[in-house]
Amino acid sequence: MNITLFTTLGCHLCDEALQMLQAIQATGFETNIIEVEIADSDTLRKKYGIRIPVVRIAEDEIGWPFTNNELRDFLSSHKHGH
């Protein structure tokens, strides 16, 4: 399962979100985390600038703030292609 993490350099919350994703991944989730730097794109910067970190799976997104449990639930809901 591909997970996109919208992030930018120096974003401590983004680092925290990545660590949360990696911790969930370590528990056996088959995930591929793709970090997308929003500073490289005007469109992404406009869309996500004040919302990052944002985690996207397919067309669904969860934006900060989210807890470990909320993130796990979000990933679980997509685990079987829902």
DSSP file (Angstrom, degrees, kcal/mol; ACC not computed):
  #  RESIDUE AA STRUCTURE BP1 BP2  ACC     N-H-->O    O-->H-N    N-H-->O    O-->H-N    TCO  KAPPA ALPHA  PHI   PSI    X-CA   Y-CA   Z-CA
    1    1 A M              0   0    0      0, 0.0    31,-2.7     0, 0.0     2,-0.5   0.000 360.0 360.0 360.0 127.8    0.0    0.0    0.0
    2    2 A N  E     -a   32   0A   0     29,-0.2     2,-0.5    31,-0.1    56,-0.4  -0.729 360.0-170.1 -87.9 130.4    1.4    3.4   -1.0
    3    3 A I  E     -a   33   0A   0     29,-3.0    31,-3.5    -2,-0.5     2,-0.5  -0.982   8.6-152.5-119.7 127.5    1.2    6.2    1.5
    4    4 A T  E     -aB  34  56A   0     52,-2.9    52,-2.9    -2,-0.5     2,-0.6  -0.878   5.8-164.8-101.8 130.2    2.0    9.7    0.5
    5    5 A L  E     -aB  35  55A   0     29,-3.0    31,-2.9    -2,-0.5     2,-0.5  -0.951  10.3-149.8-114.3 112.8    3.2   12.1    3.2
    6    6 A F  E     +aB  36  54A   0     48,-2.8    48,-1.1    -2,-0.6     2,-0.3  -0.721  37.8 148.7 -82.7 126.2    3.1   15.7    2.2
    7    7 A T  E     -a   37   0A   0     29,-2.8    31,-2.6    -2,-0.5    32,-0.3  -0.836  33.1-149.6-147.3 173.4    6.0   17.5    4.0
    8    8 A T    >   -     0   0    0     -2,-0.3     3,-1.6    29,-0.2     6,-0.1  -0.980  39.5 -80.7-152.6 157.7    8.5   20.3    3.9
    9    9 A L  T 3  S+     0   0    0     -2,-0.3     3,-0.1     1,-0.3     5,-0.0  -0.281 113.5  16.7 -59.9 135.2   12.0   20.9    5.2
   10   10 A G  T 3  S+     0   0    0      1,-0.2     2,-1.0     2,-0.1    -1,-0.3   0.614  84.0 137.7  79.5  12.6   12.1   22.0    8.8
   11   11 A C    <>  -     0   0    0     -3,-1.6     4,-1.9     1,-0.2    -1,-0.2  -0.798  32.3-172.6 -94.3 102.0    8.6   20.9    9.6
   12   12 A H  H  > S+     0   0    0     -2,-1.0     4,-2.1     1,-0.2    -1,-0.2   0.855  85.1  54.2 -66.6 -34.5    8.8   19.2   13.0
   13   13 A L  H  > S+     0   0    0      2,-0.2     4,-2.5     1,-0.2    -1,-0.2   0.862 106.2  53.7 -65.9 -33.6    5.3   18.0   12.9
   14   14 A C  H  > S+     0   0    0      2,-0.2     4,-2.5     1,-0.2    -2,-0.2   0.904 107.6  50.0 -65.5 -41.0    6.0   16.3    9.5
   15   15 A D  H  X S+     0   0    0     -4,-1.9     4,-2.2     2,-0.2    -2,-0.2   0.903 111.0  49.9 -61.7 -40.7    9.0   14.5   11.1
   16   16 A E  H  X S+     0   0    0     -4,-2.1     4,-2.2     2,-0.2    -2,-0.2   0.911 109.8  50.0 -64.7 -42.8    6.7   13.4   13.9
   17   17 A A  H  X S+     0   0    0     -4,-2.5     4,-2.5     1,-0.2    -2,-0.2   0.900 109.7  51.5 -62.6 -41.0    4.1   12.1   11.4
   18   18 A L  H  X S+     0   0    0     -4,-2.5     4,-2.7     1,-0.2    -1,-0.2   0.910 109.2  50.2 -62.7 -42.1    6.9   10.2    9.5
   19   19 A Q  H  X S+     0   0    0     -4,-2.2     4,-2.2     2,-0.2    -1,-0.2   0.887 109.8  51.0 -63.5 -38.1    8.0    8.6   12.8
   20   20 A M  H  X S+     0   0    0     -4,-2.2     4,-2.2     2,-0.2    -2,-0.2   0.930 111.5  47.5 -63.1 -45.1    4.4    7.6   13.5
   21   21 A L  H  X S+     0   0    0     -4,-2.5     4,-2.7     1,-0.2    -2,-0.2   0.918 112.3  49.2 -61.8 -43.6    4.1    6.1   10.1
   22   22 A Q  H  X S+     0   0    0     -4,-2.7     4,-2.0     1,-0.2    -1,-0.2   0.868 109.3  52.4 -66.0 -35.6    7.4    4.2   10.5
   23   23 A A  H  X S+     0   0    0     -4,-2.2     4,-0.6     2,-0.2    -1,-0.2   0.905 112.0  45.5 -66.1 -40.9    6.3    2.9   13.9
   24   24 A I  H ><>S+     0   0    0     -4,-2.2     3,-1.2     1,-0.2     5,-1.1   0.906 111.0  53.7 -66.9 -41.1    3.1    1.6   12.4
   25   25 A Q  H ><5S+     0   0    0     -4,-2.7     3,-1.7     1,-0.3    -2,-0.2   0.876 102.9  58.2 -58.2 -39.1    5.0    0.1    9.5
   26   26 A A  H 3<5S+     0   0    0     -4,-2.0    -1,-0.3     1,-0.3    -2,-0.2   0.673  94.8  65.5 -68.4 -17.3    7.3   -1.7   12.0
   27   27 A T  T <<5S-     0   0    0     -3,-1.2    -1,-0.3    -4,-0.6    -2,-0.2   0.375 132.4 -81.5 -87.8   5.9    4.2   -3.5   13.5
   28   28 A G  T < 5S+     0   0    0     -3,-1.7     2,-0.4     1,-0.3    -3,-0.2   0.490  78.9 146.5 113.3   3.4    3.7   -5.3   10.2
   29   29 A F      < -     0   0    0     -5,-1.1     2,-1.4    -4,-0.2    -1,-0.3  -0.593  48.0-134.0 -71.3 127.7    1.8   -2.9    8.0
   30   30 A E        +     0   0    0     -2,-0.4     2,-0.3     2,-0.0    -1,-0.1  -0.695  50.7 149.7 -81.9  94.5    2.9   -3.5    4.4
   31   31 A T        -     0   0    0     -2,-1.4     2,-0.5    -6,-0.1   -29,-0.2  -0.945  43.7-154.0-132.9 151.5    3.4    0.2    3.4
   32   32 A N  E     -a    2   0A   0    -31,-2.7   -29,-3.0    -2,-0.3     2,-0.6  -0.963  21.6-151.8-121.5 109.2    5.5    2.2    1.1
   33   33 A I  E     -a    3   0A   0     -2,-0.5     2,-0.6   -31,-0.2   -29,-0.2  -0.726  10.2-169.4 -89.5 121.3    5.9    5.7    2.4
   34   34 A I  E     -a    4   0A   0    -31,-3.5   -29,-3.0    -2,-0.6     2,-0.5  -0.939   9.6-151.7-112.0 114.9    6.4    8.3   -0.3
   35   35 A E  E     -a    5   0A   0     -2,-0.6     2,-0.5   -31,-0.2   -29,-0.2  -0.743   8.7-162.7 -88.4 130.0    7.5   11.7    1.0
   36   36 A V  E     -a    6   0A   0    -31,-2.9   -29,-2.8    -2,-0.5     2,-0.7  -0.959  12.4-142.1-116.3 120.5    6.4   14.6   -1.2
   37   37 A E  E >   -a    7   0A   0     -2,-0.5     3,-1.0   -31,-0.2   -29,-0.2  -0.704   9.9-164.3 -81.4 113.9    8.2   18.0   -0.7
   38   38 A I  G >  S+     0   0    0    -31,-2.6     3,-1.7    -2,-0.7     7,-0.5   0.731  79.6  73.5 -75.6 -19.9    5.5   20.7   -1.2
   39   39 A A  G 3  S+     0   0    0    -32,-0.3    -1,-0.2     1,-0.3   -31,-0.1   0.723  87.6  64.8 -65.9 -19.1    8.0   23.5   -1.6
   40   40 A D  G <  S+     0   0    0     -3,-1.0     2,-0.4     1,-0.1    -1,-0.3   0.544 103.2  50.6 -79.8  -6.4    8.8   22.2   -5.1
   41   41 A S    <>  -     0   0    0     -3,-1.7     4,-2.6     1,-0.1     5,-0.2  -0.981  61.7-154.9-140.0 123.9    5.3   22.9   -6.3
   42   42 A D  H  > S+     0   0    0     -2,-0.4     4,-2.5     1,-0.2     5,-0.2   0.906 101.8  53.0 -59.0 -41.5    3.2   26.1   -6.2
   43   43 A T  H  > S+     0   0    0      1,-0.2     4,-2.3     2,-0.2    -1,-0.2   0.938 112.1  42.9 -61.1 -49.0    0.1   23.9   -6.4
   44   44 A L  H  > S+     0   0    0      1,-0.2     4,-3.1     2,-0.2     5,-0.4   0.880 112.6  53.8 -66.3 -37.4    1.0   21.7   -3.6
   45   45 A R  H  X S+     0   0    0     -4,-2.6     4,-1.9    -7,-0.5    -1,-0.2   0.914 111.9  44.8 -63.9 -41.7    2.2   24.6   -1.5
   46   46 A K  H  < S+     0   0    0     -4,-2.5     4,-0.3    -5,-0.2    -2,-0.2   0.899 119.0  42.7 -66.7 -40.1   -1.2   26.3   -1.9
   47   47 A K  H  < S+     0   0    0     -4,-2.3    -2,-0.2    -5,-0.2    -1,-0.2   0.889 132.7  16.5 -74.8 -40.1   -3.1   23.2   -1.2
   48   48 A Y  H >X S+     0   0    0     -4,-3.1     4,-1.9    -5,-0.2     3,-1.5   0.483  88.5 107.9-115.8  -5.0   -1.2   21.8    1.7
   49   49 A G  T 3< S+     0   0    0     -4,-1.9    -3,-0.1    -5,-0.4    -1,-0.1   0.828  94.8  27.6 -47.8 -45.0    0.9   24.7    3.1
   50   50 A I  T 34 S+     0   0    0     -4,-0.3    -1,-0.3    -5,-0.2    -2,-0.1   0.459 121.9  55.1 -97.6  -0.2   -1.1   25.3    6.2
   51   51 A R  T <4 S+     0   0    0     -3,-1.5    13,-1.0    12,-0.0    -2,-0.2   0.603  82.5 155.9-107.2 -14.4   -2.3   21.7    6.6
   52   52 A I     <  +     0   0    0     -4,-1.9   -45,-0.1    11,-0.1     2,-0.1  -0.252  45.8  58.6 -67.0 152.3    0.9   19.6    6.6
   53   53 A P  S    S+     0   0    0      0, 0.0    11,-1.5     0, 0.0     2,-0.4   0.429  74.0 167.2 -75.9 141.1    1.7   17.0    7.5
   54   54 A V  E     -BC   6  63A   0    -48,-1.1   -48,-2.8     9,-0.2     2,-0.5  -0.989  22.3-154.3-123.0 132.0   -1.0   15.4    5.4
   55   55 A V  E     -BC   5  62A   0      7,-2.8     7,-2.5    -2,-0.4     2,-0.4  -0.913  14.8-168.8-106.3 130.1   -1.1   11.6    4.8
   56   56 A R  E     -BC   4  61A   0    -52,-2.9   -52,-2.9    -2,-0.5     2,-0.4  -0.964  15.9-179.0-124.2 135.9   -2.8   10.4    1.7
   57   57 A I  E >  S- C   0  60A   0      3,-2.5     3,-2.5    -2,-0.4     2,-0.2  -0.990  72.3 -44.9-127.6 122.6   -3.9    7.0    0.5
   58   58 A A  T 3  S-     0   0    0     -2,-0.4   -54,-0.0   -56,-0.4    20,-0.0  -0.395 124.9 -25.1  53.8-120.0   -5.5    6.9   -2.9
   59   59 A E  T 3  S+     0   0    0     -2,-0.2     2,-0.3    -3,-0.1    -1,-0.3   0.446 119.7  95.5-100.6  -1.2   -8.0    9.8   -2.8
   60   60 A D  E <   -C   57   0A   0     -3,-2.5    -3,-2.5     2,-0.0     2,-0.3  -0.689  52.6-172.1 -94.9 143.7   -8.4    9.9    1.0
   61   61 A E  E     -C   56   0A   0     -2,-0.3     2,-0.4    -5,-0.2    -5,-0.2  -0.960  17.5-162.0-133.3 150.5   -6.4   12.2    3.2
   62   62 A I  E     -C   55   0A   0     -7,-2.5    -7,-2.8    -2,-0.3     2,-0.2  -0.993  20.1-160.3-128.5 125.4   -5.9   12.8    6.9
   63   63 A G  E     -C   54   0A   0     -2,-0.4    -9,-0.2    -9,-0.2   -11,-0.1  -0.674  31.4 -53.9-105.3 159.4   -4.4   16.1    8.0
   64   64 A W  S    S+     0   0    0    -11,-1.5    -1,-0.1   -13,-1.0     2,-0.1  -0.429 103.1  60.1 -65.1 142.2   -2.7   17.1   11.2
   65   65 A P  S    S+     0   0    0      0, 0.0     2,-0.3     0, 0.0    -2,-0.1   0.388  72.5 138.3 -89.2 141.0   -3.5   17.0   14.0
   66   66 A F        -     0   0    0     -4,-0.1     2,-0.1    -2,-0.1    -2,-0.1  -0.993  41.4-132.6-141.1 150.5   -3.9   13.2   14.3
   67   67 A T     >  -     0   0    0     -2,-0.3     4,-2.5     1,-0.1     5,-0.2  -0.446  33.6-102.5 -92.3 170.3   -3.0   10.8   17.0
   68   68 A N  H  > S+     0   0    0      1,-0.2     4,-2.6     2,-0.2     5,-0.2   0.916 124.3  49.3 -55.4 -44.5   -1.2    7.5   16.5
   69   69 A N  H  > S+     0   0    0      2,-0.2     4,-2.7     1,-0.2    -1,-0.2   0.899 109.8  49.7 -65.9 -41.2   -4.5    5.7   16.9
   70   70 A E  H  > S+     0   0    0      2,-0.2     4,-2.3     1,-0.2    -1,-0.2   0.905 112.6  48.0 -63.5 -40.7   -6.3    7.9   14.4
   71   71 A L  H  X S+     0   0    0     -4,-2.5     4,-2.5     2,-0.2    -2,-0.2   0.918 111.7  49.5 -65.8 -43.1   -3.5    7.3   11.9
   72   72 A R  H  X S+     0   0    0     -4,-2.6     4,-3.0     2,-0.2    -2,-0.2   0.915 111.5  49.3 -61.8 -43.1   -3.6    3.6   12.5
   73   73 A D  H  X S+     0   0    0     -4,-2.7     4,-2.2     2,-0.2    -1,-0.2   0.907 110.1  51.6 -62.1 -41.6   -7.4    3.5   12.0
   74   74 A F  H  < S+     0   0    0     -4,-2.3     4,-0.5     2,-0.2    -2,-0.2   0.925 113.6  43.7 -60.6 -45.8   -7.0    5.5    8.8
   75   75 A L  H >X S+     0   0    0     -4,-2.5     3,-1.3     1,-0.2     4,-0.6   0.916 112.2  53.4 -66.1 -42.6   -4.4    3.0    7.4
   76   76 A S  H >< S+     0   0    0     -4,-3.0     3,-1.1     1,-0.3     4,-0.5   0.871 101.1  59.6 -60.9 -37.4   -6.5    0.1    8.6
   77   77 A S  T 3< S+     0   0    0     -4,-2.2     5,-0.4     1,-0.3    -1,-0.3   0.693 112.7  39.8 -66.8 -16.7   -9.5    1.3    6.7
   78   78 A H  T X4 S+     0   0    0     -3,-1.3     3,-1.7    -4,-0.5    -1,-0.3   0.407  87.3  97.0-108.4  -0.4   -7.5    1.2    3.5
   79   79 A K  T << S+     0   0    0     -3,-1.1    -2,-0.1    -4,-0.6    -1,-0.1   0.842  90.6  39.0 -61.0 -35.0   -5.7   -2.1    4.2
   80   80 A H  T 3  S-     0   0    0     -4,-0.5    -1,-0.3    -3,-0.1    -2,-0.1   0.019 125.5 -92.9-108.4  28.1   -8.1   -4.2    2.2
   81   81 A G    <         0   0    0     -3,-1.7    -3,-0.1     1,-0.1    -2,-0.1   0.785 360.0 360.0  73.9  29.1   -8.6   -1.7   -0.7
   82   82 A H              0   0    0     -5,-0.4    -4,-0.1     0, 0.0    -1,-0.1   0.495 360.0 360.0 -74.4 360.0  -11.7    0.1    0.7
